[in-house]
């Protein structure tokens, strides 16, 4: 292979770079460098480059397949769900790795509630999942909004009941020797909060899915910003109604380092 | 009257569902084809397309029509997303997967899948060994140009030029429908 490489050693032209950029094949820094190079060109040359890139974007060698008709509706619904969850167009994530306590699986609901609040106050690891939007006009309005959000997420009545029951305001995820977490109903804000603790150092991202739809995905940026990976794989535990909630913590390479499964406390 | 690229993305950024639908109408098919290239099965391609459109919505306010046409922007976002997804999955399909054995249900085909595979095979056959290798690694397997250059022990510039010229040669075949 190496032999053939050196048989056709030609430097790339600006056109080569434009084509590769149009197809998303340049990395970020190369793409920025190309943009800078384009700024040196005349307006007409830049327009020519723009047209070339558009032509390549349209006419790239791609399989001739047609999307199913339901995909349009699914895309719009997905975006609507994402908008519901993220009114500011950005999901929030704050994780704090100062946690040292480890919870026990058989604690009572009250203890868990207190533990969750303590973890919240201590910022062990917090991920805001949904809807921190407009002002809440009293308890009733909040309840209605929560209900709408749950519906938008496709959360089953069973999970809904767990989440919205103040006496049982959390879903506990199975413990692991590597760490643990709980999906908690934060009654004061009306948000879901994912707490985690005892995470291995390599954790770089987290992903939550409801009914196989990613409802939350966020890189975990630790102090120093060395973690940049996106969340990935998942493991799901289906409830009796065929719904599922899934959480996974991942390392920088996208490997699952801790997969949480749902259990009812 | 149809919205310009910039107007459309402005509307999408502001959460206009109709505009979002129009964005899908313009580019849904293209994005699906990109998704199918990376994930040749129905459900995964559909998931990937939905993720791309959410990403497009989230980045809509960053689109600048002065710098690129919208189709270029969409393609860029789509391919980068597919590559990210592929890497996260850590199960890089080979060209062989694509050419010989697509998994799962077929999409709503406009062409016989065997014809698609045969066509691609023919197009690839026209390429030099280097070009085939570079296309396979970068275009189908999601390796970066730098990674490919390192794997092949070749200068980055060589890989770039080989790839762009290979793609140009492949494009010479029957043009895919939009």
Contacts between the chains, C-beta under 8 A, distances in Angstrom:
chain1	res1	chain2	res2	distance
A	1	B	129	7.2
A	1	B	130	7.6
A	1	B	133	5.9
A	1	B	152	5.8
A	2	B	152	6.4
A	2	B	153	4.8
A	2	B	154	7.2
A	4	B	128	6.8
A	4	B	129	4.4
A	4	B	130	4.5
A	4	B	133	7.7
A	5	B	130	5.4
A	5	B	152	5.2
A	5	B	153	6.8
A	5	B	154	3.9
A	5	B	158	6.2
A	5	B	162	8.0
A	6	B	154	7.2
A	6	B	158	7.8
A	7	B	128	7.8
A	7	B	130	7.0
A	8	B	128	6.4
A	8	B	130	5.7
A	8	B	158	7.2
A	8	B	161	8.0
A	8	B	162	6.3
A	9	B	154	7.7
A	9	B	155	6.8
A	9	B	158	4.8
A	10	B	157	7.8
A	10	B	158	6.9
A	10	B	161	4.6
A	10	B	162	7.8
A	11	B	157	4.7
A	11	B	158	7.9
A	11	B	161	6.5
A	12	B	157	5.0
A	12	B	160	3.8
A	12	B	161	4.3
A	12	B	164	6.9
A	13	B	161	7.3
A	15	B	164	7.3
A	16	B	160	5.4
A	16	B	161	5.2
A	16	B	163	7.8
A	16	B	164	3.9
A	16	B	165	7.4
A	17	B	160	6.9
A	17	B	164	7.9
A	19	B	164	4.5
A	19	B	167	6.6
A	19	B	168	7.3
A	20	B	145	7.3
A	20	B	160	6.1
A	20	B	163	6.4
A	20	B	164	5.6
A	21	B	76	7.5
A	22	B	72	5.2
A	22	B	75	6.4
A	22	B	76	7.3
A	23	B	75	6.6
A	23	B	79	6.0
A	23	B	139	7.7
A	23	B	167	7.2
A	24	B	75	6.2
A	24	B	76	4.6
A	24	B	77	7.7
A	24	B	78	7.1
A	24	B	79	3.0
A	24	B	80	4.9
A	24	B	83	7.2
A	25	B	79	7.2
A	25	B	138	6.0
A	25	B	139	7.2
A	25	B	145	6.4
A	25	B	163	6.9
A	26	B	145	7.1
A	27	B	144	5.7
A	27	B	145	7.1
A	27	B	146	6.9
A	30	B	145	7.6
A	35	B	67	6.8
A	50	B	67	7.7
A	50	B	68	6.2
A	50	B	69	5.9
A	50	B	72	7.6
A	51	B	69	7.7
A	53	B	68	6.2
A	53	B	69	7.0
A	53	B	72	4.5
A	54	B	68	7.6
A	54	B	69	3.9
A	54	B	71	5.2
A	54	B	72	5.2
A	56	B	72	7.9
A	57	B	30	7.9
A	57	B	69	7.5
A	57	B	71	4.6
A	57	B	72	4.5
A	57	B	74	7.3
A	57	B	75	3.8
A	57	B	76	7.8
A	58	B	30	7.2
A	58	B	71	5.6
A	58	B	178	6.1
A	59	B	171	5.9
A	59	B	175	6.0
A	59	B	176	7.5
A	60	B	34	8.0
A	60	B	75	7.1
A	60	B	167	7.1
A	60	B	171	7.3
A	61	B	120	7.6
A	61	B	123	6.6
A	61	B	139	7.9
A	61	B	167	6.2
A	61	B	170	4.3
A	61	B	171	5.6
A	61	B	173	7.6
A	61	B	176	7.3
A	62	B	30	7.7
A	62	B	33	4.1
A	62	B	34	6.3
A	62	B	36	7.8
A	62	B	37	5.6
A	62	B	176	5.4
A	63	B	33	5.8
A	63	B	36	5.2
A	63	B	37	5.8
A	63	B	40	7.6
A	63	B	98	7.8
A	63	B	116	5.1
A	63	B	120	7.4
A	63	B	176	7.3
A	64	B	33	7.3
A	64	B	110	5.9
A	64	B	111	4.9
A	64	B	116	6.0
A	64	B	176	4.7
A	64	B	177	5.7
A	65	B	32	6.6
A	65	B	33	5.8
A	65	B	36	4.8
A	65	B	107	4.4
A	65	B	108	7.5
A	65	B	109	6.1
A	65	B	110	7.1
A	65	B	111	7.8
A	65	B	116	7.4
A	66	B	29	6.4
A	66	B	32	7.4
A	66	B	107	6.4
A	66	B	108	4.8
A	66	B	109	6.7
A	66	B	110	4.9
A	67	B	28	5.7
A	67	B	29	5.9
A	67	B	32	3.7
A	67	B	45	8.0
A	67	B	46	7.5
A	67	B	49	6.7
A	67	B	107	6.7
A	67	B	108	6.9
A	68	B	42	7.4
A	68	B	46	7.1
A	68	B	107	6.7
A	68	B	108	5.0
A	69	B	108	7.4
A	71	B	28	6.6
A	71	B	32	6.9
A	71	B	46	5.6
A	71	B	49	6.1
A	71	B	50	7.7
A	72	B	21	7.0
A	72	B	24	5.2
A	72	B	25	7.4
A	72	B	28	6.1
A	74	B	46	6.7
A	74	B	50	5.8
A	75	B	20	7.9
A	75	B	24	5.3
A	75	B	28	7.0
A	75	B	49	6.5
A	75	B	50	5.2
A	75	B	53	4.4
A	76	B	17	6.4
A	76	B	20	6.0
A	76	B	21	5.9
A	76	B	24	7.0
A	78	B	50	4.3
A	78	B	51	7.8
A	78	B	53	6.9
A	78	B	54	5.7
A	79	B	17	7.9
A	79	B	20	5.8
A	79	B	53	6.1
A	79	B	54	5.4
A	79	B	57	5.1
A	80	B	17	7.1
A	82	B	54	4.9
A	82	B	57	7.2
A	82	B	58	7.7
A	83	B	15	6.1
A	83	B	57	7.7
A	89	B	58	5.7
A	90	B	58	7.7
A	212	B	47	7.9
A	214	B	51	7.0
A	229	B	88	7.8
A	230	B	84	6.1
A	230	B	88	5.9
A	231	B	88	7.7
A	232	B	88	3.7
A	232	B	89	7.0
A	233	B	88	7.6
A	233	B	89	7.8
A	250	B	88	7.8
A	253	B	90	7.1
A	254	B	87	6.3
A	254	B	88	4.1
A	254	B	89	7.3
A	254	B	90	5.5
A	255	B	90	7.2
